[in-house]
Amino acid sequence: HGLREVKLEVESDFQILVMMIKGKAEIPWKCRMLVNRICDLLGKVNVGITHIYREANGVTDFLLSLAVKTRCCNVFTLTGLLVEGKLLLLQDQIGLPIIRKKNSIILRSVLSQ
């Protein structure tokens, strides 16, 4: 009940899903129950959902991949983050784009900038 008073912002790099949730794209029958459930849940809280390009999601992708690899819930702190995660976070903070090549992330050296 308390979530009605909080404004949540959800960002997704899955553009077609964002469009389906907003009613701007047709929902395939195989996905209809799941998308309708998502819409029901979102309707219970004050939430905005927007599309964000995958390149702007580098830190999130990194943390999600790390959580999937370890198969447990994690609390990530800056001191406990791997070097790759720290570099991605720094790039994100200063606005450098994250360039991907064939499902891998190429880190641009912040020091060479």
Backbone bond lengths (Angstrom), bond angles and torsions (degrees), N, CA, C in turn:
res aa  C-N    CA-C-N  psi(-1)  N-CA   C-N-CA  omega(-1)  CA-C   N-CA-C  phi
1 H - - - 1.444 - - 1.524 112.26 -
2 G 1.340 117.11 -32.06 1.451 120.93 -178.70 1.514 113.43 -71.36
3 L 1.347 117.94 -18.42 1.459 120.42 -178.19 1.519 112.67 -71.49
4 R 1.316 118.72 -17.46 1.462 121.21 177.18 1.525 111.09 -62.97
5 E 1.329 116.66 -27.92 1.457 121.21 -176.77 1.531 112.30 -86.65
6 V 1.313 117.35 -10.14 1.458 122.44 -178.30 1.525 108.91 -105.92
7 K 1.316 117.14 135.35 1.473 121.40 177.02 1.531 108.27 -92.60
8 L 1.321 116.41 116.04 1.457 121.94 177.88 1.517 109.34 -99.55
9 E 1.311 116.72 141.13 1.453 122.08 174.65 1.521 108.35 -117.86
10 V 1.320 116.18 120.11 1.457 122.39 178.89 1.516 107.68 -107.14
11 E 1.324 116.06 129.83 1.458 121.72 176.49 1.521 107.82 -117.74
12 S 1.318 116.26 134.28 1.452 121.21 -179.69 1.516 109.86 -134.68
13 D 1.334 116.26 142.14 1.460 118.93 175.30 1.534 111.02 -91.78
14 F 1.325 116.87 6.04 1.457 123.22 178.21 1.528 107.81 -96.11
15 Q 1.344 115.45 83.11 1.464 121.72 -170.16 1.525 112.97 -58.59
16 I 1.322 118.46 -41.81 1.463 119.69 -177.24 1.526 111.11 -65.81
17 L 1.336 117.60 -34.64 1.463 120.34 176.91 1.529 110.46 -65.40
18 V 1.330 116.71 -43.28 1.465 120.67 177.35 1.528 109.52 -59.19
19 M 1.328 116.88 -42.83 1.465 120.56 179.68 1.530 111.21 -65.44
20 M 1.351 117.58 -39.28 1.464 120.36 178.46 1.524 111.00 -64.43
21 I 1.337 116.66 -42.70 1.463 120.89 -179.67 1.526 110.90 -64.01
22 K 1.339 116.03 -36.77 1.467 120.25 179.85 1.521 112.92 -81.57
23 G 1.345 117.20 -1.41 1.460 120.81 179.55 1.510 113.56 78.47
24 K 1.333 117.60 19.55 1.465 121.69 -177.39 1.525 112.86 -103.78
25 A 1.336 116.84 2.39 1.462 121.31 177.34 1.521 108.16 -144.47
26 E 1.312 114.83 148.95 1.460 120.12 179.39 1.531 109.51 -70.32
27 I 1.320 115.57 140.56 1.463 121.16 -179.24 1.523 108.47 -96.37
28 P 1.333 118.07 119.26 1.472 119.97 176.96 1.528 110.24 -60.22
29 W 1.316 116.76 145.68 1.458 120.12 -175.23 1.522 111.97 -58.92
30 K 1.329 118.46 -32.16 1.469 121.19 179.81 1.526 111.88 -64.70
31 C 1.326 116.80 -27.01 1.475 122.04 -176.91 1.523 112.87 -101.91
32 R 1.319 117.30 -8.22 1.457 120.78 -169.66 1.528 113.35 -56.16
33 M 1.340 118.09 -46.52 1.470 119.68 -178.79 1.525 111.33 -62.04
34 L 1.334 116.80 -43.12 1.462 120.55 -178.68 1.527 111.53 -66.65
35 V 1.319 117.03 -46.73 1.471 120.36 -179.84 1.525 110.38 -64.67
36 N 1.328 117.56 -39.75 1.471 120.17 177.47 1.521 110.76 -63.56
37 R 1.318 117.53 -38.07 1.476 121.05 177.77 1.532 110.04 -65.28
38 I 1.328 116.84 -42.62 1.473 121.00 177.23 1.529 109.46 -59.79
39 C 1.326 116.69 -45.84 1.470 120.73 179.75 1.522 111.22 -61.80
40 D 1.344 116.70 -40.73 1.465 120.21 177.37 1.523 111.03 -60.76
41 L 1.318 116.31 -45.84 1.473 120.32 179.88 1.520 111.50 -64.46
42 L 1.336 116.62 -42.46 1.466 120.31 179.86 1.523 111.14 -66.40
43 G 1.323 116.97 -29.40 1.456 121.00 179.10 1.524 113.30 -70.17
44 K 1.333 116.41 -15.66 1.466 120.76 -178.74 1.524 113.09 -89.75
45 V 1.323 116.69 -7.84 1.465 120.84 179.55 1.526 108.98 -130.82
46 N 1.305 116.43 162.59 1.455 122.57 176.59 1.522 107.48 -83.56
47 V 1.332 116.89 97.49 1.465 120.30 -171.96 1.523 110.78 -136.22
48 G 1.307 114.38 144.40 1.451 121.83 171.81 1.517 107.81 -117.36
49 I 1.319 117.58 140.69 1.462 120.44 179.24 1.515 108.58 -126.09
50 T 1.319 115.89 130.52 1.462 121.16 -178.72 1.519 109.97 -135.61
51 H 1.333 114.25 157.15 1.455 120.55 175.73 1.525 108.87 -85.01
52 I 1.314 115.77 139.35 1.462 121.63 175.53 1.524 106.52 -131.81
53 Y 1.311 116.88 137.86 1.454 119.74 -178.76 1.525 110.58 -66.10
54 R 1.304 115.42 145.72 1.457 121.60 -175.44 1.529 111.75 -56.90
55 E 1.310 116.87 -35.01 1.462 120.56 -179.56 1.518 112.00 -62.39
56 A 1.321 117.47 -22.47 1.466 121.13 179.12 1.523 111.17 -89.83
57 N 1.312 116.93 2.51 1.459 122.38 -175.99 1.527 112.51 -110.32
58 G 1.307 118.99 19.42 1.464 122.60 -173.36 1.516 114.60 -56.57
59 V 1.311 117.07 -45.88 1.466 120.78 -178.18 1.529 109.54 -66.33
60 T 1.325 116.82 -44.35 1.459 120.93 179.31 1.520 110.95 -61.73
61 D 1.338 117.26 -46.20 1.463 121.00 178.34 1.523 111.34 -59.41
62 F 1.331 116.43 -42.17 1.456 120.71 -179.90 1.528 111.03 -62.38
63 L 1.328 116.93 -47.88 1.468 120.89 -178.88 1.530 111.27 -65.23
64 L 1.324 117.05 -39.32 1.459 120.38 178.33 1.525 110.76 -64.71
65 S 1.324 116.90 -44.04 1.469 120.70 177.97 1.520 110.96 -60.69
66 L 1.315 116.46 -41.38 1.462 121.28 179.33 1.527 110.66 -64.38
67 A 1.321 116.92 -41.88 1.464 120.90 179.05 1.528 111.31 -66.13
68 V 1.336 116.74 -39.09 1.465 120.49 178.87 1.530 110.17 -65.97
69 K 1.322 117.19 -41.25 1.469 121.04 179.92 1.526 111.79 -63.93
70 T 1.322 117.20 -39.59 1.466 120.36 -178.01 1.520 112.18 -84.86
71 R 1.352 116.83 -14.84 1.472 123.37 177.03 1.528 113.67 54.83
72 C 1.303 116.19 37.42 1.463 119.46 175.15 1.523 108.76 -150.10
73 C 1.319 114.77 165.71 1.463 119.52 176.94 1.519 108.04 -75.44
74 N 1.298 116.31 135.54 1.457 121.12 -178.38 1.515 110.50 -128.16
75 V 1.313 115.17 149.41 1.452 121.38 168.10 1.521 104.75 -111.70
76 F 1.326 115.96 118.20 1.451 120.21 -176.77 1.520 109.98 -95.88
77 T 1.311 115.69 130.34 1.463 121.17 173.88 1.518 107.84 -116.80
78 L 1.299 116.90 158.13 1.454 120.33 -179.18 1.521 111.07 -60.26
79 T 1.328 117.90 -39.73 1.464 120.12 -178.56 1.526 111.99 -70.44
80 G 1.340 117.30 -28.54 1.456 119.96 -179.07 1.518 113.92 -91.52
81 L 1.323 117.89 -2.95 1.452 122.50 -176.46 1.525 110.37 -77.26
82 L 1.315 116.87 141.33 1.461 121.30 177.31 1.523 109.88 -64.97
83 V 1.320 115.92 160.81 1.467 121.49 -178.24 1.529 110.85 -55.99
84 E 1.329 116.91 -42.58 1.467 120.43 -179.82 1.533 110.71 -59.74
85 G 1.331 116.84 -42.16 1.455 121.11 178.20 1.517 111.93 -64.92
86 K 1.332 116.77 -40.04 1.471 120.31 178.78 1.520 110.76 -64.54
87 L 1.343 116.78 -40.10 1.466 119.97 178.51 1.527 110.96 -65.35
88 L 1.328 116.78 -42.49 1.464 119.90 177.89 1.527 110.98 -61.81
89 L 1.311 116.30 -42.52 1.463 120.63 179.16 1.521 111.02 -63.21
90 L 1.324 116.89 -43.24 1.461 120.82 178.70 1.528 110.55 -63.69
91 Q 1.342 117.01 -43.89 1.460 120.57 177.31 1.525 110.79 -58.30
92 D 1.327 115.92 -43.14 1.457 120.75 -179.40 1.525 110.53 -64.20
93 Q 1.326 117.04 -42.21 1.460 121.13 -178.18 1.517 112.61 -64.08
94 I 1.342 117.06 -36.29 1.473 118.73 -177.97 1.529 112.51 -96.34
95 G 1.341 116.41 1.94 1.454 120.17 173.09 1.514 116.18 84.43
96 L 1.341 118.57 18.26 1.457 120.32 176.16 1.527 109.36 -79.69
97 P 1.324 117.51 137.82 1.464 119.01 179.37 1.530 110.96 -72.34
98 I 1.306 115.65 152.94 1.457 121.58 176.06 1.521 106.94 -102.43
99 I 1.311 116.42 120.60 1.459 122.02 -176.08 1.519 108.49 -99.15
100 R 1.324 116.46 129.47 1.463 121.37 -179.77 1.523 109.96 -108.32
101 K 1.318 115.55 146.00 1.451 120.76 176.12 1.521 107.78 -137.90
102 K 1.330 116.38 113.98 1.464 122.85 177.92 1.518 112.51 47.30
103 N 1.318 116.26 61.21 1.465 123.95 175.94 1.526 114.46 65.72
104 S 1.300 119.03 12.84 1.457 119.62 174.49 1.519 108.72 -123.33
105 I 1.289 115.56 156.32 1.453 120.51 -178.49 1.524 108.81 -98.88
106 I 1.299 116.05 129.66 1.457 120.91 175.08 1.516 107.08 -99.17
107 L 1.309 116.68 118.99 1.457 120.61 -179.23 1.522 109.68 -87.55
108 R 1.319 115.79 127.12 1.448 120.53 175.06 1.509 107.72 -85.28
109 S 1.287 117.00 132.50 1.451 120.38 -178.58 1.522 109.66 -68.40
110 V 1.302 114.89 121.14 1.457 121.13 179.79 1.521 109.19 -68.37
111 L 1.310 117.12 -32.55 1.461 121.14 -177.71 1.522 112.16 -68.48
112 S 1.341 117.25 -27.78 1.471 119.04 -177.75 1.517 111.61 -82.92
113 Q 1.312 118.55 -5.81 1.464 121.73 -178.51 1.509 111.29 -80.69
